[in-house]
Amino acid sequence: METNRITGKNLIISVGAVLCIEAAAGGLGARIHLDPMIFLGVIRLLEIALLASAAVIYGNGLSSVGLVRSNAFHGFARGLLWSFGFGMSALVVYLILYAFGINSMRLIHTRMPGNPSDISLLFLVGGVVGPAAEELFFRGIIYGFFRRWGVFVALTASTLVFIAAHPGFPHIPFTQVIGGIVFAIAYETEGTLMTPLTIHVLGNTAIFALSWII
């Protein structure tokens, strides 16, 4: 992977754009009479558009954030393989913990809405749109910038920022810790953002599906 994909200017503009959008969303959320999940989806789509635009205008194009049309299918296919391996590993860990009387489902359980349309929105926004925005920012921008100082620095920085964006204190955010590490390693190994994006989408979808069924 190239170590100078994301310039300092691109990083500053991208982080500034996301912070401004999140701050504005926090102030407007209670004033706009819109379904919270739809509102969140609009915010994430806006972030995707601005981050992509920043990469094109102030960076080295979409390839700098790991998005290249020629290897998109390869990245997706690799993401499926990574997801299968990750899912099997998670199943083994779950069975081992269950054998010791520990129900690890509580660590990933998501409170599901009662309305079918709201459930569909959760799967769409939380399972697809949200992961797309997060991978573009945390791996494409944050990891891409810090990669110039090595894999360990980039992995640590992107994972810590990923965890900070998903506060779960005082509990340790195991899902975010593991996810941040796996997504970063997948991005580094495959060299395309499509791989961690696929893992992220399938992972979130699996968590929602399990929370809905169980």
C-alpha positions in Angstrom: 0.0 0.0 0.0 1.2 3.5 -0.8 2.2 5.4 2.3 1.4 8.9 1.2 -2.1 8.5 -0.1 -3.8 11.1 2.1 -2.3 14.5 2.3 -2.4 16.6 5.5 -4.7 19.1 3.8 -7.1 16.3 2.8 -7.1 15.0 6.4 -7.8 18.5 7.9 -10.6 19.2 5.5 -12.1 15.8 5.9 -12.0 15.8 9.7 -13.3 19.4 9.7 -16.2 18.5 7.4 -17.3 15.5 9.5 -17.1 17.5 12.8 -19.1 20.3 11.3 -21.7 18.0 9.9 -22.0 16.1 13.3 -22.3 19.3 15.2 -24.9 20.7 12.9 -26.8 17.4 13.1 -26.8 17.5 16.8 -28.3 21.0 16.8 -30.9 20.3 14.1 -31.9 16.8 15.1 -34.5 17.9 17.7 -35.8 20.7 15.5 -36.4 18.8 12.3 -39.5 16.7 12.3 -38.0 13.7 10.4 -37.6 10.1 11.4 -34.3 9.8 13.3 -33.1 6.9 11.2 -33.9 8.8 7.9 -32.2 11.9 9.3 -29.1 9.8 10.2 -29.1 8.3 6.7 -29.1 11.8 5.2 -26.3 12.9 7.4 -24.2 9.8 6.5 -24.8 10.3 2.8 -23.8 13.9 3.1 -20.6 12.8 4.8 -19.9 10.3 2.0 -20.3 13.0 -0.6 -18.1 15.5 1.1 -15.3 13.0 1.9 -15.3 11.7 -1.6 -15.3 15.3 -2.9 -12.4 16.2 -0.6 -10.4 13.2 -1.9 -10.9 14.3 -5.5 -10.4 18.1 -5.0 -7.8 18.3 -2.3 -6.2 14.8 -2.5 -5.1 12.3 -5.1 -8.5 11.2 -6.2 -10.8 8.4 -5.1 -7.9 5.9 -5.4 -6.2 7.7 -2.4 -9.1 6.4 -0.2 -8.9 2.9 -1.7 -11.7 3.2 -4.2 -10.7 2.0 -7.7 -13.3 0.7 -10.1 -11.0 -1.9 -11.6 -10.5 -3.8 -8.4 -13.9 -3.2 -6.8 -15.2 -6.7 -7.6 -12.0 -8.3 -6.4 -12.3 -6.3 -3.1 -15.9 -7.4 -2.7 -15.1 -11.0 -3.3 -12.2 -10.9 -0.8 -14.5 -9.2 1.6 -16.9 -12.2 1.4 -14.0 -14.5 2.2 -12.9 -12.4 5.1 -16.5 -12.2 6.4 -16.9 -16.0 6.3 -13.6 -16.5 8.2 -14.5 -13.8 10.7 -18.0 -15.2 11.2 -16.7 -18.7 11.8 -14.1 -17.4 14.3 -16.8 -15.5 16.1 -19.0 -18.6 16.2 -16.2 -20.7 17.7 -15.6 -18.0 20.4 -19.3 -17.8 21.1 -19.5 -21.6 21.6 -16.5 -21.7 23.9 -17.9 -18.9 26.0 -21.3 -20.4 26.1 -19.8 -23.7 27.3 -18.4 -21.7 30.3 -21.8 -20.2 31.0 -21.1 -16.8 29.3 -23.6 -15.4 27.0 -21.6 -13.2 24.6 -24.7 -12.1 22.6 -25.2 -9.3 25.1 -22.0 -7.7 23.8 -23.4 -7.3 20.3 -27.2 -7.2 20.9 -28.9 -4.2 19.3 -32.3 -2.9 20.4 -34.6 -3.4 17.5 -37.6 -1.2 16.7 -41.0 -2.7 16.6 -42.3 -1.3 13.3 -41.3 -3.3 10.2 -40.6 -0.2 8.2 -38.2 1.1 11.0 -36.5 -2.3 11.0 -35.9 -2.0 7.2 -34.5 1.5 7.7 -32.2 0.2 10.4 -30.8 -2.5 8.1 -30.4 0.1 5.2 -28.9 2.9 7.2 -27.1 1.0 9.9 -26.2 -1.9 7.7 -25.1 -0.2 4.5 -25.0 3.6 4.5 -23.4 3.9 7.9 -20.6 1.4 7.2 -19.9 3.1 3.9 -19.4 6.5 5.5 -17.3 5.0 8.4 -15.0 3.0 6.2 -14.4 6.0 3.9 -13.5 8.1 6.9 -11.8 5.8 9.4 -9.9 3.6 6.9 -9.8 5.6 3.8 -8.9 8.9 5.4 -7.5 8.3 8.9 -5.7 5.0 8.2 -4.5 6.3 4.9 -3.0 9.4 6.4 -1.2 7.7 9.3 0.0 4.8 7.1 3.1 6.8 6.2 4.4 6.0 9.7 3.8 2.3 9.4 1.0 -0.2 9.8 1.0 -0.3 13.6 0.7 3.5 13.9 -2.1 3.6 11.2 -4.0 0.6 12.7 -3.8 2.1 16.3 -4.8 5.6 15.2 -7.7 4.5 13.1 -9.0 2.0 15.7 -8.8 4.5 18.5 -10.7 7.2 16.5 -13.2 4.5 15.5 -13.7 3.6 19.2 -14.0 7.2 20.2 -16.7 7.7 17.7 -18.7 4.8 19.2 -18.6 5.7 23.0 -19.7 2.8 25.2 -18.2 3.9 28.5 -17.8 2.6 31.1 -18.0 -0.7 29.2 -15.1 -1.8 27.0 -16.3 -1.5 23.3 -15.2 -5.0 22.3 -17.1 -4.9 19.0 -15.5 -1.7 17.9 -12.0 -2.8 19.1 -12.1 -6.0 17.2 -13.9 -4.4 14.2 -11.4 -1.6 13.9 -8.5 -4.0 14.0 -10.0 -6.4 11.5 -11.1 -3.7 9.1 -7.7 -2.1 9.1 -5.8 -5.3 8.6 -8.2 -6.2 5.7 -7.6 -2.8 4.1 -3.8 -3.1 4.5 -3.8 -6.7 3.1 -6.1 -6.2 0.2 -5.3 -2.6 -0.7 -8.9 -1.8 -1.5 -11.6 -0.2 0.6 -14.2 -2.5 -0.8 -12.9 -5.4 1.4 -13.3 -3.8 4.8 -16.5 -2.1 3.6 -17.9 -5.5 2.7 -16.9 -7.0 6.0 -18.4 -4.0 7.9 -21.7 -4.2 6.0 -22.1 -8.0 6.4 -21.0 -7.7 10.1 -23.5 -5.1 11.0 -26.3 -6.9 9.0 -25.5 -10.1 10.9 -25.6 -8.3 14.2 -29.0 -6.8 13.4 -30.3 -10.1 12.1 -29.3 -12.0 15.2 -30.7 -9.2 17.5 -34.0 -9.4 15.6 -34.2 -13.2 15.7 -33.0 -13.9 19.2 
